[in-house]
Amino acid sequence: MDVSLMVSSCSGAVGLLSAGLSGHSVSGPPRHGLVNGFRQSFNFQCPHGEVLVALRSFYSEADGMDRLWSFECQATPEGLGEPSDCWTSTCTRNGLVAGVQSKYFESVLDREWQFYCCYYKRRCPYSCMKTSDVPEQYREEGEMVVPSYGFFIRGAESTFSGVLRDRQWKYILCRMTDFDCEFENL
């Protein structure tokens, strides 16, 4: 059974974040398109000029109470221009998420997270919102796709369950102005 998430692009074409479940049990994760193995650290970055637009994760209690992750990137609109600065931390200075870095800690069965953010001139976020919990329940498969072209991931908040050894995420999504702002949103 193949499952895909559709992500619209500005040209109307459709990109796919393929889950690739062919040949695997329904409860099992895909074996390709993943950026990590269970209990392994990873560093994922979109190509230059692209930002993160979709993600998917698969939880396994048997494999160290950890998740496998896959991500999808998409080119930013021409109006945003080229990123002028990128850094690893939280997305301040009107930054957009263009990658994710995670280190797994065996001693606590949890991960440390950092986002790779890119700054686009002096564009400002607006119409920001938080997603509902991803996954909806701990230990479930999680997926998030930006709701439409023109929304961008600016960051995330997570809640960790020490009992279940898993995280739920709320992603911060915003639109960006198509004109230069006179201020920076810190």
Protein Blocks (a to p, Z undefined) as FASTA:
>chain_A
ZZddddddfkopacdddeklghiafkbccfehiabdehiacdddddehiacfbdcddddf
knopaaddddddddddfklopafbdcddddeehiacfbdcddddfklopaddddddddeh
jadcehiacdddddfbghiacddddfbghiacfbdcddddfklopaddddddddddfbdc
fbdcZZ
